[in-house]
Amino acid sequence: MNLNNIKPAAGSTFNSKRIGRGQGTGKGGTSTKGHKGQKARAGYSQKIGFEGGQMPLQRRLPKFGFKNVNRKEFRAINLDDIQIMIDNKSVSGDITKEVLVANGLATKNELVKIMGRGELKSAVSISADKFTKSAEELITKAGGQAITL
């Protein structure tokens, strides 16, 4: 027995009455739509958020905030992630954007920013789109180089 072949017990389910098929069905005449009005008409569809003419909630509430269309999104990569790559020997030599993409830390179209969490034990040259001050200091302290693209 699987979930896809379970059926209800015989006689436990039945179809509801079909509407608009005459008075004898019990749901003829107005077809359960009440008398007249917009909702009783064919083709009626209510706009999302419509409140019967009352000012809708999304228009009653004040607007706030600001969305900068020129914002640049960066993929944050911490120094401890880079140190893990070096420890696992998945990186040899300089660390470029291509190396980060190959190791799954970023995608090829993302801008990369190196953050200063953790510490770097080996002297490596890292090239990325942006560095935090703390990351730059830790890289140079370890004897490496931070190259901004």
N, CA, C and O of each residue as an XYZ file, in Angstrom:
596
protein
N       0.840     -1.185      0.000
C       0.000      0.000      0.000
C       0.884      1.247      0.000
O       1.826      1.360      0.785
N       0.562      2.172     -0.890
C       1.284      3.427     -0.972
C       0.301      4.582     -0.848
O      -0.912      4.388     -0.931
N       0.831      5.780     -0.649
C      -0.041      6.951     -0.536
C      -0.789      7.237     -1.834
O      -1.876      7.814     -1.815
N      -0.202      6.832     -2.965
C      -0.839      7.155     -4.243
C      -1.977      6.202     -4.613
O      -2.680      6.463     -5.589
N      -2.186      5.108     -3.874
C      -3.300      4.224     -4.218
C      -4.294      4.027     -3.068
O      -5.058      3.061     -3.055
N      -4.275      4.962     -2.098
C      -5.259      4.910     -1.013
C      -6.569      5.512     -1.521
O      -6.574      6.584     -2.128
N      -7.692      4.807     -1.266
C      -8.995      5.314     -1.674
C      -9.901      5.363     -0.453
O      -9.751      4.549      0.458
N     -10.852      6.320     -0.419
C     -11.785      6.362      0.711
C     -12.694      5.138      0.718
O     -12.856      4.475     -0.307
N     -13.279      4.844      1.860
C     -14.169      3.689      1.989
C     -15.370      3.831      1.056
O     -15.833      4.944      0.806
N     -15.858      2.749      0.558
C     -16.974      2.772     -0.394
C     -18.198      3.410      0.248
O     -18.599      3.039      1.351
N     -18.789      4.383     -0.463
C     -19.998      5.036      0.026
C     -19.747      6.195      0.969
O     -20.696      6.864      1.379
N     -18.492      6.455      1.328
C     -18.220      7.537      2.284
C     -18.138      8.897      1.602
O     -18.289      9.922      2.267
N     -17.902      8.933      0.298
C     -17.834     10.209     -0.409
C     -18.901     10.251     -1.484
O     -19.315      9.219     -2.012
N     -19.340     11.460     -1.800
C     -20.340     11.636     -2.850
C     -20.148     13.008     -3.466
O     -19.620     13.917     -2.826
N     -20.579     13.156     -4.717
C     -20.458     14.428     -5.414
C     -21.487     15.409     -4.876
O     -22.612     15.027     -4.553
N     -21.095     16.677     -4.782
C     -22.055     17.695     -4.353
C     -23.028     17.939     -5.496
O     -22.776     17.558     -6.639
N     -24.131     18.573     -5.171
C     -25.160     18.817     -6.190
C     -24.626     19.757     -7.246
O     -23.878     20.686     -6.941
N     -25.014     19.514     -8.507
C     -24.615     20.407     -9.583
C     -25.520     21.625     -9.548
O     -26.741     21.496     -9.447
N     -24.917     22.819     -9.632
C     -25.713     24.039     -9.531
C     -26.213     24.485    -10.891
O     -25.614     24.181    -11.923
N     -27.315     25.207    -10.875
C     -27.877     25.775    -12.102
C     -28.501     24.751    -13.019
O     -28.481     24.923    -14.238
N     -29.064     23.671    -12.454
C     -29.676     22.636    -13.291
C     -31.159     22.451    -12.942
O     -31.682     21.338    -12.979
N     -31.817     23.546    -12.606
C     -33.263     23.493    -12.381
C     -33.629     23.520    -10.904
O     -32.801     23.260    -10.031
N     -34.915     23.846    -10.645
C     -35.380     23.995     -9.266
C     -35.391     22.674     -8.513
O     -35.246     22.661     -7.290
N     -35.557     21.573     -9.216
C     -35.629     20.277     -8.554
C     -34.326     19.876     -7.883
O     -34.327     19.018     -7.000
N     -33.243     20.465     -8.275
C     -31.955     20.093     -7.681
C     -31.734     20.751     -6.334
O     -30.883     20.313     -5.560
N     -32.492     21.796     -6.049
C     -32.284     22.527     -4.803
C     -31.266     23.639     -4.937
O     -31.110     24.459     -4.032
N     -30.581     23.671     -6.053
C     -29.599     24.735     -6.289
C     -29.821     25.362     -7.664
O     -28.863     25.724     -8.346
N     -31.062     25.488     -8.062
C     -31.397     26.110     -9.339
C     -31.591     27.596     -9.165
O     -31.158     28.168     -8.164
N     -32.230     28.224    -10.118
C     -32.551     29.653    -10.011
C     -31.310     30.513     -9.957
O     -30.697     30.794    -10.987
N     -30.932     30.937     -8.750
C     -29.789     31.846     -8.610
C     -28.461     31.099     -8.520
O     -27.406     31.730     -8.447
N     -28.495     29.796     -8.524
C     -27.282     28.969     -8.488
C     -26.382     29.303     -7.308
O     -25.167     29.415     -7.468
N     -26.950     29.459     -6.153
C     -26.266     29.735     -4.884
C     -25.511     31.061     -4.860
O     -24.642     31.258     -4.010
N     -25.831     31.977     -5.785
C     -25.125     33.260     -5.832
C     -25.924     34.390     -5.203
O     -25.506     35.546     -5.273
N     -27.051     34.090     -4.597
C     -27.865     35.150     -4.003
C     -28.624     35.902     -5.093
O     -28.733     35.421     -6.220
N     -29.145     37.077     -4.762
C     -29.953     37.843     -5.711
C     -29.212     39.077     -6.185
O     -28.793     39.908     -5.380
N     -29.053     39.191     -7.491
C     -28.472     40.352     -8.166
C     -27.100     40.742     -7.606
O     -26.490     39.966     -6.871
N     -26.630     41.901     -7.939
C     -25.340     42.376     -7.454
C     -24.184     41.892     -8.321
O     -24.323     40.970     -9.124
N     -23.032     42.551     -8.131
C     -21.863     42.291     -8.973
C     -21.398     40.845     -8.864
O     -21.014     40.241     -9.866
N     -21.429     40.287     -7.662
C     -20.928     38.932     -7.471
C     -21.809     37.869     -8.102
O     -21.366     36.738     -8.298
N     -23.051     38.214     -8.422
C     -23.962     37.248     -9.032
C     -23.762     37.155    -10.537
O     -24.260     36.225    -11.170
N     -23.043     38.106    -11.113
C     -22.908     38.167    -12.579
C     -21.809     37.231    -13.092
O     -20.877     36.870    -12.374
N     -21.958     36.862    -14.341
C     -20.931     36.042    -14.992
C     -19.705     36.907    -15.254
O     -19.832     38.091    -15.567
N     -18.526     36.320    -15.128
C     -17.291     37.034    -15.440
C     -16.793     37.908    -14.308
O     -15.840     38.663    -14.495
N     -17.408     37.828    -13.139
C     -16.981     38.661    -12.013
C     -15.635     38.189    -11.487
O     -15.427     36.997    -11.260
N     -14.733     39.126    -11.298
C     -13.481     38.801    -10.604
C     -13.068     40.038     -9.828
O     -13.054     41.142    -10.372
N     -12.735     39.860     -8.575
C     -12.401     40.969     -7.702
C     -10.917     41.261     -7.778
O     -10.099     40.342     -7.822
N     -10.567     42.536     -7.792
C      -9.153     42.894     -7.794
C      -8.528     42.496     -6.454
O      -9.193     42.540     -5.419
N      -7.262     42.111     -6.477
C      -6.568     41.731     -5.246
C      -6.471     42.952     -4.344
O      -6.033     44.018     -4.779
N      -6.875     42.799     -3.102
C      -6.812     43.902     -2.148
C      -8.034     44.802     -2.175
O      -8.082     45.775     -1.422
N      -9.024     44.518     -3.013
C     -10.228     45.350     -3.087
C     -11.044     45.163     -1.814
O     -11.272     44.038     -1.369
N     -11.483     46.285     -1.230
C     -12.209     46.234      0.034
C     -13.585     46.872     -0.092
O     -14.049     47.539      0.833
N     -14.234     46.674     -1.226
C     -15.588     47.174     -1.391
C     -15.672     48.676     -1.543
O     -16.707     49.263     -1.227
N     -14.627     49.312     -2.011
C     -14.626     50.762     -2.184
C     -13.928     51.479     -1.043
O     -13.517     52.629     -1.195
N     -13.786     50.814      0.105
C     -13.016     51.398      1.206
C     -11.570     51.492      0.760
O     -11.105     50.675     -0.035
N     -10.855     52.489      1.273
C      -9.450     52.669      0.899
C      -8.668     51.411      1.311
O      -8.625     51.086      2.498
N      -8.058     50.706      0.369
C      -7.377     49.441      0.673
C      -6.204     49.632      1.643
O      -5.616     50.709      1.738
N      -5.890     48.557      2.351
C      -4.850     48.603      3.371
C      -3.518     49.079      2.808
O      -2.826     49.878      3.439
N      -3.154     48.588      1.613
C      -1.846     48.965      1.062
C      -1.790     50.434      0.666
O      -0.701     50.971      0.461
N      -2.946     51.100      0.554
C      -2.944     52.537      0.270
C      -3.135     53.359      1.536
O      -2.808     54.546      1.553
N      -3.665     52.742      2.607
C      -3.842     53.461      3.879
C      -2.526     53.604      4.627
O      -2.302     54.590      5.328
N      -1.657     52.606      4.470
C      -0.395     52.623      5.213
C       0.607     53.551      4.537
O       0.622     53.651      3.310
N       1.447     54.234      5.322
C       2.425     55.138      4.719
C       3.546     54.372      4.026
O       3.901     53.259      4.413
N       4.083     54.998      3.001
C       5.230     54.411      2.310
C       6.490     54.762      3.086
O       6.579     55.836      3.682
N       7.453     53.869      3.080
C       8.706     54.169      3.757
C       9.827     53.392      3.095
O       9.589     52.441      2.350
N      11.044     53.807      3.374
C      12.207     53.092      2.858
C      12.677     53.634      1.528
O      12.073     54.532      0.940
N      13.768     53.062      1.078
C      14.381     53.505     -0.163
C      15.086     52.327     -0.798
O      15.825     51.617     -0.116
N      14.884     52.100     -2.066
C      15.526     51.009     -2.787
C      16.496     51.614     -3.789
O      16.081     52.201     -4.788
N      17.768     51.472     -3.522
C      18.782     52.037     -4.401
C      18.956     51.139     -5.620
O      19.405     49.999     -5.498
N      18.602     51.653     -6.792
C      18.693     50.846     -8.013
C      20.143     50.640     -8.445
O      20.432     49.731     -9.223
N      21.047     51.466     -7.954
C      22.460     51.361     -8.346
C      23.301     50.584     -7.339
O      24.528     50.570     -7.433
N      22.637     49.931     -6.367
C      23.352     49.185     -5.334
C      24.137     48.028     -5.946
O      23.658     47.351     -6.856
N      25.339     47.813     -5.438
C      26.155     46.684     -5.885
C      26.141     45.616     -4.801
O      26.474     45.896     -3.649
N      25.766     44.419     -5.153
C      25.727     43.302     -4.213
C      27.056     42.546     -4.294
O      27.512     42.198     -5.383
N      27.664     42.299     -3.150
C      28.928     41.576     -3.099
C      28.734     40.226     -2.423
O      27.925     40.099     -1.504
N      29.477     39.211     -2.880
C      29.514     37.918     -2.199
C      30.604     38.015     -1.146
O      31.773     38.221     -1.473
N      30.225     37.869      0.113
C      31.185     37.995      1.212
C      31.904     36.667      1.426
O      31.275     35.626      1.615
N      33.223     36.723      1.394
C      34.049     35.542      1.658
C      35.024     35.904      2.767
O      35.786     36.864      2.653
N      34.990     35.123      3.840
C      35.839     35.411      4.995
C      37.212     34.754      4.860
O      37.396     33.786      4.123
N      38.162     35.315      5.595
C      39.528     34.792      5.554
C      39.620     33.369      6.093
O      40.462     32.590      5.646
N      38.751     33.021      7.057
C      38.801     31.651      7.582
C      38.367     30.634      6.520
O      38.834     29.496      6.528
N      37.469     31.042      5.598
C      37.094     30.157      4.487
C      38.291     29.936      3.550
O      38.522     28.827      3.067
N      39.036     31.005      3.309
C      40.226     30.903      2.451
C      41.289     30.033      3.123
O      41.956     29.236      2.463
N      41.442     30.193      4.445
C      42.425     29.384      5.185
C      42.052     27.899      5.134
O      42.929     27.042      5.031
N      40.751     27.595      5.204
C      40.288     26.200      5.097
C      40.655     25.632      3.726
O      41.088     24.484      3.623
N      40.481     26.436      2.674
C      40.858     25.993      1.319
C      42.352     25.700      1.246
O      42.768     24.719      0.629
N      43.157     26.551      1.875
C      44.608     26.360      1.857
C      44.980     25.101      2.647
O      45.843     24.333      2.221
N      44.325     24.888      3.804
C      44.594     23.705      4.624
C      44.219     22.412      3.900
O      44.900     21.396      4.038
N      43.126     22.458      3.124
C      42.675     21.274      2.373
C      43.482     21.053      1.096
O      43.267     20.083      0.370
N      44.411     21.965      0.835
C      45.268     21.912     -0.359
C      44.470     21.953     -1.666
O      44.890     21.397     -2.681
N      43.296     22.631     -1.623
C      42.517     22.803     -2.854
C      42.967     24.060     -3.593
O      42.473     24.363     -4.678
N      43.916     24.792     -2.990
C      44.447     26.015     -3.599
C      45.964     25.949     -3.553
O      46.560     25.595     -2.536
N      46.569     26.296     -4.671
C      48.026     26.406     -4.678
C      48.396     27.709     -5.372
O      47.957     27.971     -6.492
N      49.197     28.517     -4.707
C      49.613     29.795     -5.295
C      48.617     30.904     -5.002
O      47.969     30.930     -3.956
N      48.514     31.820     -5.958
C      47.653     32.988     -5.780
C      46.174     32.601     -5.810
O      45.770     31.649     -6.477
N      45.381     33.377     -5.062
C      43.941     33.152     -5.035
C      43.280     34.248     -5.857
O      43.280     35.422     -5.488
N      42.719     33.827     -6.977
C      42.013     34.766     -7.853
C      40.518     34.484     -7.799
O      40.067     33.546     -7.142
N      39.773     35.305     -8.497
C      38.320     35.119     -8.538
C      37.974     33.769     -9.161
O      37.026     33.110     -8.735
N      38.739     33.359    -10.166
C      38.499     32.081    -10.845
C      38.686     30.902     -9.873
O      37.952     29.915     -9.933
N      39.666     31.021     -8.990
C      39.920     29.969     -8.000
C      38.746     29.875     -7.028
O      38.318     28.780     -6.663
N      38.230     31.032     -6.612
C      37.083     31.062     -5.694
C      35.846     30.454     -6.348
O      35.076     29.745     -5.699
N      35.662     30.736     -7.641
C      34.521     30.177     -8.385
C      34.688     28.663     -8.511
O      33.724     27.914     -8.348
N      35.900     28.217     -8.800
C      36.163     26.787     -8.954
C      35.926     26.019     -7.652
O      35.546     24.849     -7.682
N      36.151     26.677     -6.506
C      35.944     26.034     -5.206
C      34.536     26.246     -4.658
O      34.235     25.828     -3.540
N      33.675     26.893     -5.441
C      32.267     27.035     -5.060
C      31.979     28.119     -4.043
O      30.902     28.126     -3.445
N      32.909     29.037     -3.829
C      32.660     30.125     -2.882
C      31.935     31.304     -3.523
O      31.403     32.161     -2.818
N      31.910     31.354     -4.841
C      31.214     32.428     -5.555
C      30.840     31.926     -6.939
O      31.305     30.876     -7.380
N      29.989     32.693     -7.622
C      29.690     32.375     -9.016
C      30.433     33.361     -9.900
O      30.916     34.388     -9.422
N      30.526     33.053    -11.181
C      31.393     33.847    -12.057
C      30.920     35.282    -12.264
O      31.731     36.149    -12.590
N      29.621     35.556    -12.081
C      29.108     36.914    -12.313
C      29.023     37.755    -11.043
O      28.661     38.930    -11.107
N      29.350     37.172     -9.889
C      29.248     37.910     -8.634
C      30.482     38.760     -8.375
O      31.595     38.414     -8.772
N      30.255     39.891     -7.692
C      31.366     40.685     -7.193
C      31.772     40.085     -5.850
O      30.914     39.718     -5.048
N      33.070     39.984     -5.605
C      33.570     39.311     -4.400
C      34.186     40.327     -3.449
O      34.987     41.171     -3.850
N      33.795     40.229     -2.174
C      34.395     41.076     -1.137
C      34.989     40.167     -0.067
O      34.319     39.274      0.451
N      36.258     40.408      0.253
C      36.945     39.599      1.262
C      36.749     40.268      2.623
O      37.066     41.443      2.808
N      36.215     39.487      3.573
C      35.925     39.993      4.910
C      37.001     39.504      5.884
O      37.739     38.566      5.580
N      37.085     40.144      7.053
C      38.194     39.898      7.968
C      37.959     38.896      9.074
O      38.716     38.887     10.045
N      36.931     38.037      8.977
C      36.701     37.062     10.048
C      37.751     35.957      9.986
O      38.122     35.510      8.900
N      38.221     35.525     11.125
C      39.231     34.472     11.163
C      40.627     35.049     10.992
O      40.825     36.261     11.076
N      41.589     34.173     10.752
C      42.949     34.646     10.514
C      43.603     33.840      9.405
O      43.236     32.696      9.136
N      44.576     34.467      8.775
C      45.282     33.849      7.655
C      46.680     33.486      8.134
O      47.403     34.345      8.637
N      47.070     32.218      7.985
C      48.369     31.771      8.490
C      49.433     31.746      7.407
O      50.626     31.809      7.701
N      48.998     31.653      6.143
C      49.980     31.546      5.062
C      50.004     32.814      4.215
O      48.996     33.508      4.080
N      51.157     33.099      3.654
C      51.329     34.296      2.835
C      50.849     34.008      1.416
O      51.522     33.322      0.647
N      49.684     34.538      1.085
C      49.132     34.353     -0.263
C      48.686     35.692     -0.819
O      48.348     36.618     -0.082
N      48.694     35.764     -2.121
C      48.218     36.963     -2.804
C      46.768     36.708     -3.202
O      46.474     35.762     -3.933
N      45.858     37.562     -2.712
C      44.428     37.399     -2.978
C      43.953     38.568     -3.825
O      44.172     39.727     -3.475
N      43.302     38.258     -4.940
C      42.731     39.327     -5.767
C      41.216     39.200     -5.759
O      40.662     38.138     -6.044
N      40.545     40.327     -5.419
C      39.084     40.357     -5.349
C      38.611     41.762     -5.704
O      39.417     42.670     -5.902
N      37.293     41.927     -5.780
C      36.726     43.225     -6.151
C      36.824     44.236     -5.014
O      36.951     45.436     -5.258
N      36.765     43.753     -3.762
C      36.811     44.662     -2.626
C      37.328     43.934     -1.387
O      37.168     42.720     -1.260
N      37.950     44.683     -0.475
C      38.456     44.136      0.790
C      38.000     45.035      1.932
O      37.876     46.248      1.762
N      37.751     44.437      3.103
C      37.536     45.269      4.281
C      38.905     45.652      4.822
O      39.908     45.011      4.510
N      38.938     46.709      5.638
C      40.219     47.164      6.186
C      40.878     46.077      7.020
O      42.085     45.848      6.938
N      40.042     45.404      7.836
C      40.596     44.357      8.712
C      41.157     43.193      7.896
O      42.177     42.607      8.260
N      40.483     42.860      6.783
C      40.965     41.765      5.943
C      42.291     42.132      5.295
O      43.212     41.317      5.240
N      42.384     43.371      4.804
C      43.633     43.828      4.175
C      44.792     43.784      5.170
O      45.898     43.360      4.836
N      44.518     44.232      6.405
C      45.553     44.241      7.433
C      46.019     42.825      7.763
O      47.218     42.578      7.894
N      45.072     41.898      7.895
C      45.425     40.516      8.231
C      46.207     39.837      7.098
O      47.111     39.043      7.359
N      45.863     40.147      5.851
C      46.568     39.552      4.710
C      48.010     40.052      4.664
O      48.938     39.261      4.496
N      48.200     41.369      4.814
C      49.566     41.931      4.772
C      50.374     41.491      5.993
O      51.587     41.295      5.909
N      49.680     41.338      7.141
C      50.351     40.862      8.370
C      50.879     39.442      8.188
O      51.933     39.094      8.720
N      50.137     38.617      7.428
C      50.564     37.245      7.186
C      51.632     37.160      6.112
O      52.172     36.084      5.856
N      51.945     38.301      5.474
C      52.979     38.336      4.444
C      52.431     38.224      3.044
O      53.189     38.030      2.093
N      51.130     38.343      2.901
C      50.505     38.241      1.587
C      50.211     39.595      0.973
O      50.710     40.626      1.424
N      49.397     39.569     -0.058
C      49.088     40.773     -0.816
C      47.600     40.815     -1.115
O      47.023     39.805     -1.519
N      46.958     41.989     -0.920
C      45.537     42.151     -1.258
C      45.450     42.997     -2.511
O      45.749     44.191     -2.482
N      45.036     42.378     -3.622
C      44.976     43.074     -4.910
C      43.518     43.356     -5.251
O      42.722     42.433     -5.426
N      43.174     44.651     -5.345
C      41.809     45.054     -5.692
C      41.681     45.094     -7.217
O      42.483     45.731     -7.900
N      40.683     44.420     -7.728
C      40.469     44.378     -9.179
C      39.817     45.650     -9.680
O      39.564     45.785    -10.877
